[in-house]
Amino acid sequence: MVTRMTQLVATVMLVVAFPALGAPPKLPPGVSTVLYELAVPPGAEPTPEKVALGDKLFNDKRLSSNDAVACATCHEPGKGFVDQKPLPDGVAAPKEHPQRNSPTVVNAMFNATQFWDGRAPTLEEQAKLPILNPIEMGQKSADDVVAKVRRIPEYAQAFPKVFGHEATYDDIAAAIAAFERTQYAGDAPFDRYLAGDEKAIDPAAKRGWLLFNGRGRCGNCHAFSTVSPLFSDQKFHNIGIAAHKTDFIDLARKAAGSVRSGDLKQVDELAIQTHFSELGRFLVTKQANDIGAFKTPGLRNVAVTAPYMHDGSFATLWDVMDHYNKGGVPNPNLDGGMQRLGLTEAEIDDMVAFMQSLTSPRFAELAKQQMARQRARKTVRPERDTEAAMGKKGHLGDLAPAPDPAKPAALGVLVVRGTSYGQGQ
């Protein structure tokens, strides 16, 4: 009789001998094997053949109704998989533009939900919607997309080889998602710093890391740990962005009678094409506490993904910090965690230095260019309100304590053989 221990040993040997299909040969230090395997559903492994097909589809403008727009139009690989525009172009440009800023594809594979409002549960569903949105890629139906793809000779040959049959809409989405599952980041200077390289980031970035975990309150939403390295809590928050231009209560009242529960296509069109876009997560859930709430974006490569926020309204990281420093913009649904930070200008600079340290090497040169452009705008500060930030007017709130560098566990650092790495100097 085979003992339970023998079975266990045999299982372990089998796993070692035959790793998960499609698992990358080497992951960056900021992405654990466990996280990667949890993020890739069985059967969705990014095989080389499927990735190559998805890469081609991702960059192919023929997927749009007028052969003018590809996925890569809004998510340019050379620009950190964004377009660096407040609002993207689509088939209806310049007359109409989608109402949401293009988020990066990098690390999208780890998102619990997709899009700013989480309306799509998977990468595959995310890939389908823009193709059919009237002002993004403009196709009338999935059948139209499939018919067009099947008429293209290289796809007529490729899909049977990769999927064993002619192209379907599910296959098109699966191939694009496979390509997107090869776009992950976790190899920034900050990751080397946590692994023990004290020289990987400069003193300003180290001070910014301390502030991130303390008075900056950033870790409340942009959560980071070695098991959750995405700098996002994957939740939805009203931080007062849309409050600049929207009467949430009136808008929600109008939307409540329009949104059909469970109609993903309608929600997608309302989010992308109408003024209801500013309601955020509410369009998906119709829950009052989700009015004006948008998903916390990750911070990886944030130096190259400007402009920021769901509507692309902040041109620089200094604008972002000014917004948080004053406690956001008051509105009935403002998240309770939004309070003034009381950061000085020097501390804001340190926070920006830390965020720049989250840039992957492949975007390092682009980050230098983009940060130089942002620094040139440091004197243009439309979100700045020093009196509110310093408690001289408005709701004072409580300032968060500064973390103790002598307690590295409070900073989420890596401890190896009794030596702590990652604490600020």
C-alpha positions in Angstrom: 0.0 0.0 0.0 1.3 3.4 -0.9 1.6 5.6 2.2 0.2 9.2 2.4 3.9 10.4 2.8 4.8 8.6 -0.4 1.9 10.2 -2.2 2.9 13.6 -1.0 6.5 13.1 -2.1 5.4 11.9 -5.5 3.1 14.9 -5.9 5.9 17.4 -4.9 8.3 15.7 -7.4 5.7 15.9 -10.1 5.1 19.6 -9.5 8.8 20.3 -9.5 9.3 18.3 -12.7 6.4 19.8 -14.5 5.8 23.5 -13.5 2.6 25.3 -14.3 1.9 25.5 -18.0 3.0 28.9 -19.3 4.6 30.0 -16.1 7.4 32.5 -16.9 10.9 31.2 -16.5 11.9 34.0 -14.2 9.7 36.5 -12.2 10.9 39.9 -11.0 11.5 40.1 -7.2 8.4 42.1 -6.7 6.1 39.4 -8.1 6.0 36.1 -6.2 5.3 32.8 -7.9 2.3 32.3 -5.7 0.8 35.6 -6.8 1.4 34.9 -10.4 -0.2 31.4 -10.2 -3.2 32.8 -8.3 -3.7 35.4 -11.0 -3.7 33.0 -14.0 -6.8 30.9 -14.2 -6.4 27.3 -15.3 -6.5 27.1 -19.0 -5.6 30.7 -19.4 -1.8 30.2 -19.2 0.1 32.5 -21.7 1.7 30.0 -24.0 4.2 31.5 -26.5 1.9 30.8 -29.4 -1.1 32.4 -27.7 1.0 35.4 -26.6 2.3 36.1 -30.1 -1.2 36.0 -31.5 -2.4 38.3 -28.7 0.5 40.7 -29.3 -0.5 41.0 -32.9 -4.2 41.5 -32.1 -3.3 44.1 -29.4 -1.5 46.2 -32.0 -3.8 45.6 -34.9 -6.0 48.6 -35.9 -8.1 46.3 -38.0 -10.0 45.3 -34.9 -11.7 48.7 -35.0 -14.6 49.6 -37.2 -12.5 52.1 -39.3 -9.1 50.5 -39.1 -7.8 53.5 -37.2 -7.7 52.3 -33.5 -6.0 49.4 -31.8 -5.7 48.4 -28.1 -2.2 49.9 -28.4 -3.6 53.3 -29.4 -4.6 53.9 -25.8 -2.1 51.5 -24.3 1.2 52.2 -26.1 3.9 49.7 -25.1 6.6 52.4 -25.5 4.8 54.8 -23.2 4.3 52.4 -20.3 1.1 51.0 -21.9 -0.8 54.3 -21.6 -1.2 57.1 -24.1 -0.1 60.0 -21.9 -3.3 61.9 -22.7 -6.0 63.1 -20.2 -8.7 61.3 -22.3 -7.9 58.8 -25.0 -8.7 58.9 -28.7 -11.2 56.5 -30.3 -13.0 56.0 -33.6 -15.2 59.1 -32.8 -12.2 61.4 -32.2 -11.9 64.4 -32.4 -15.7 64.8 -32.0 -16.0 62.5 -29.0 -13.6 61.1 -26.6 -14.0 58.3 -24.0 -14.6 59.9 -20.6 -12.0 57.8 -18.7 -8.2 58.0 -18.7 -6.4 55.0 -20.1 -4.9 53.0 -17.2 -1.8 51.0 -17.8 -1.9 47.4 -18.9 1.2 46.6 -16.8 0.2 44.4 -13.8 -3.4 44.4 -14.9 -3.3 40.7 -14.7 -3.2 41.0 -10.9 -6.3 43.2 -10.6 -9.2 41.7 -8.8 -11.5 43.5 -11.3 -10.8 45.5 -14.5 -11.5 49.2 -15.4 -11.7 52.2 -13.1 -15.1 51.0 -11.9 -14.4 47.3 -11.8 -17.2 46.5 -14.2 -15.3 43.6 -15.9 -14.3 40.6 -13.7 -11.4 39.3 -15.9 -8.8 40.4 -18.5 -10.8 38.5 -21.1 -14.0 40.5 -20.4 -12.0 43.7 -20.3 -10.6 42.9 -23.8 -14.0 42.5 -25.3 -15.7 45.7 -24.2 -13.6 48.5 -25.9 -13.9 46.7 -29.3 -17.6 47.0 -29.1 -17.9 50.4 -27.5 -19.3 52.9 -30.1 -16.6 55.6 -29.5 -13.6 53.4 -28.6 -13.2 50.8 -31.4 -16.7 51.1 -32.7 -17.6 47.6 -33.8 -21.3 46.9 -34.0 -21.3 43.3 -32.7 -19.0 40.4 -31.7 -20.1 38.6 -34.9 -18.9 41.5 -37.0 -15.5 41.4 -35.3 -15.2 37.6 -35.8 -16.2 37.8 -39.4 -13.6 40.5 -40.1 -10.9 38.6 -38.3 -11.7 35.4 -40.2 -11.3 37.2 -43.5 -7.7 38.3 -42.7 -5.4 35.6 -44.1 -2.8 35.6 -41.3 -5.6 35.2 -38.7 -7.4 32.6 -40.7 -4.2 30.5 -40.4 -3.2 31.4 -36.9 -6.4 30.7 -34.9 -6.7 27.1 -36.0 -3.1 26.5 -35.0 -3.4 28.1 -31.6 -7.0 27.2 -30.7 -7.8 24.3 -32.9 -10.6 26.0 -34.8 -11.6 29.2 -36.6 -11.6 32.4 -34.5 -14.3 33.1 -32.0 -14.8 36.3 -30.0 -13.8 34.4 -26.9 -10.6 33.3 -28.6 -9.8 36.8 -29.6 -10.2 38.0 -26.0 -8.3 35.0 -24.7 -5.3 35.8 -27.0 -5.2 39.5 -26.0 -5.5 38.6 -22.3 -2.6 36.1 -22.8 -0.4 38.9 -24.1 -1.4 41.2 -21.3 -0.5 38.4 -18.8 3.1 38.8 -19.9 3.2 42.5 -18.9 4.0 42.7 -15.2 6.4 44.8 -13.1 8.3 44.2 -9.9 11.9 45.0 -10.8 12.2 48.6 -9.9 15.1 50.2 -7.8 12.7 50.1 -4.9 12.5 46.3 -5.2 16.3 46.1 -5.1 16.3 48.3 -2.1 13.9 46.0 -0.2 16.1 43.1 -1.2 19.1 44.7 0.6 20.7 47.0 -1.9 21.0 50.2 0.2 22.3 52.2 -2.8 19.4 51.3 -5.1 17.4 54.4 -4.2 18.6 57.8 -3.0 18.0 59.4 0.4 15.0 61.4 -0.8 13.2 58.3 -1.9 14.0 56.6 1.4 12.5 59.6 3.2 9.5 59.3 0.9 9.1 55.6 1.8 8.9 56.6 5.5 6.3 59.3 4.7 4.4 56.8 2.5 3.9 54.6 5.6 3.3 57.4 8.0 2.0 60.9 7.6 1.3 60.4 3.9 -1.3 57.8 4.8 -0.7 56.3 1.4 -0.5 52.7 2.6 -4.2 52.9 3.7 -5.2 52.4 0.0 -2.0 51.9 -1.9 -1.2 48.9 0.2 2.2 47.2 -0.2 3.7 44.0 1.3 5.8 41.2 0.0 2.7 39.1 -0.6 0.7 42.0 -2.1 3.2 44.1 -4.0 0.8 46.0 -6.2 0.5 49.2 -4.2 -3.3 49.0 -4.4 -6.0 47.7 -2.0 -8.1 46.7 -5.1 -11.0 48.7 -3.6 -13.0 51.7 -4.6 -12.8 55.1 -3.0 -14.3 58.6 -3.5 -11.4 60.9 -3.1 -13.1 64.0 -4.4 -11.8 64.1 -7.9 -15.2 64.3 -9.7 -16.5 66.7 -7.0 -14.7 69.5 -8.9 -17.4 69.4 -11.6 -20.3 67.1 -10.5 -23.3 67.3 -8.3 -23.2 63.7 -7.2 -26.6 63.5 -5.5 -28.5 64.9 -8.5 -26.4 62.8 -11.0 -26.9 59.6 -9.0 -30.7 60.2 -8.8 -30.9 60.5 -12.5 -28.6 57.4 -13.1 -30.5 55.2 -10.7 -33.5 55.1 -13.0 -31.4 54.5 -16.1 -29.0 51.7 -15.1 -30.2 48.2 -15.8 -28.6 45.8 -13.2 -26.4 43.3 -14.8 -26.3 45.0 -18.2 -22.5 45.2 -18.7 -22.7 46.7 -22.2 -25.0 49.5 -21.0 -22.7 50.2 -18.0 -19.7 50.3 -20.3 -21.4 52.8 -22.6 -22.6 55.0 -19.7 -19.1 55.0 -18.2 -17.3 55.8 -21.4 -19.7 58.0 -23.3 -21.8 60.0 -20.8 -21.6 62.5 -17.9 -22.7 59.5 -15.7 -19.1 58.4 -15.9 -18.2 60.5 -12.8 -20.4 58.2 -10.7 -17.7 55.5 -10.9 -18.4 52.3 -9.1 -22.1 53.3 -8.5 -22.9 52.5 -12.1 -21.9 48.9 -11.4 -23.4 48.3 -8.0 -26.1 51.0 -7.7 -25.1 51.3 -4.0 -25.1 54.8 -2.6 -21.7 54.3 -0.8 -20.1 53.8 -4.2 -21.1 57.2 -5.7 -18.0 58.8 -7.1 -15.8 55.9 -6.1 -13.0 54.7 -8.4 -10.5 51.8 -8.0 -7.2 52.5 -6.3 -4.6 52.3 -9.2 -1.3 50.6 -8.6 1.8 52.8 -8.4 4.2 50.7 -10.4 5.8 52.8 -13.2 3.7 55.8 -12.0 6.4 58.2 -13.2 5.5 57.4 -16.9 1.7 57.1 -16.6 0.7 60.8 -16.4 -1.8 62.4 -16.5 -3.3 60.9 -13.4 -6.8 60.0 -11.9 -9.7 58.5 -13.7 -10.3 61.6 -15.7 -6.7 62.5 -16.4 -7.2 65.8 -14.6 -3.8 65.9 -12.8 -0.8 66.6 -14.9 1.9 65.8 -12.4 2.7 63.8 -9.3 2.9 67.2 -7.4 -0.7 67.8 -8.4 -1.6 64.4 -7.0 0.2 65.1 -3.7 -1.4 68.6 -3.4 -4.8 67.0 -3.8 -4.2 64.5 -1.0 -2.3 67.0 1.2 -5.4 69.2 1.5 -7.6 66.2 2.1 -9.3 66.0 -1.3 -12.4 67.9 -2.3 -15.3 67.8 0.2 -18.5 66.0 -1.0 -21.2 63.9 0.7 -19.5 60.7 -0.3 -15.9 61.6 0.4 -14.0 58.6 1.7 -13.5 58.7 5.5 -9.7 58.2 5.1 -9.4 61.5 3.2 -7.9 64.0 5.7 -5.3 66.7 5.4 -1.7 65.4 5.5 0.2 68.5 6.6 3.2 67.8 4.4 5.8 70.4 3.6 7.0 71.1 0.1 10.2 69.3 0.9 8.2 66.3 2.1 6.1 66.3 -1.1 9.3 66.3 -3.1 10.5 63.2 -1.1 7.2 61.4 -1.8 7.6 62.1 -5.5 11.1 60.7 -5.4 9.9 57.6 -3.8 7.2 57.1 -6.4 9.8 57.6 -9.1 11.8 54.7 -7.6 8.9 52.3 -8.5 9.9 52.5 -12.2 10.9 49.3 -14.0 14.3 49.5 -15.9 12.7 49.2 -19.3 10.9 52.5 -18.7 13.8 54.2 -16.9 14.8 56.6 -19.7 11.1 57.5 -20.4 10.7 58.2 -16.6 13.6 60.6 -16.7 12.0 62.5 -19.6 8.6 62.5 -18.1 9.8 63.6 -14.6 11.8 66.4 -16.2 8.6 67.6 -17.9 6.7 67.4 -14.6 9.4 69.3 -12.7 9.1 72.1 -15.2 5.4 72.4 -14.1 6.2 72.5 -10.4 5.2 76.2 -10.2 1.8 75.5 -11.7 -0.2 74.0 -8.8 -3.9 74.2 -9.4 -4.7 71.7 -6.6 -2.5 73.4 -4.0 -4.1 74.7 -0.8 -1.4 75.1 1.8 -3.8 76.6 4.4 -6.1 73.6 4.3 -3.1 71.2 4.3 -1.6 72.8 7.4 -4.9 73.0 9.3 -5.3 76.8 9.1 -8.8 76.5 7.6 -11.5 73.8 7.0 -11.6 70.5 8.8 -8.4 70.0 10.7 -8.4 66.2 11.1 -5.7 64.2 12.8 -2.2 63.9 11.3 -0.9 60.4 11.1 2.2 59.6 13.2 5.6 59.2 11.6 6.8 55.5 11.6 9.8 54.5 13.7 12.7 53.5 11.5 13.9 51.3 14.3 10.8 49.1 13.8 11.1 47.8 10.2 8.0 45.6 10.5 5.9 48.8 10.4 7.4 49.6 7.0 6.7 46.3 5.3 10.4 45.6 4.9 12.1 42.3 4.1 14.0 40.7 6.9 16.7 38.2 6.0 18.7 36.2 8.6 18.1 38.8 11.2 19.1 41.7 9.1 16.4 44.3 8.2 16.3 45.8 4.7 14.2 48.7 3.5 14.0 51.1 6.5 14.6 54.7 5.7 17.9 56.3 6.5 
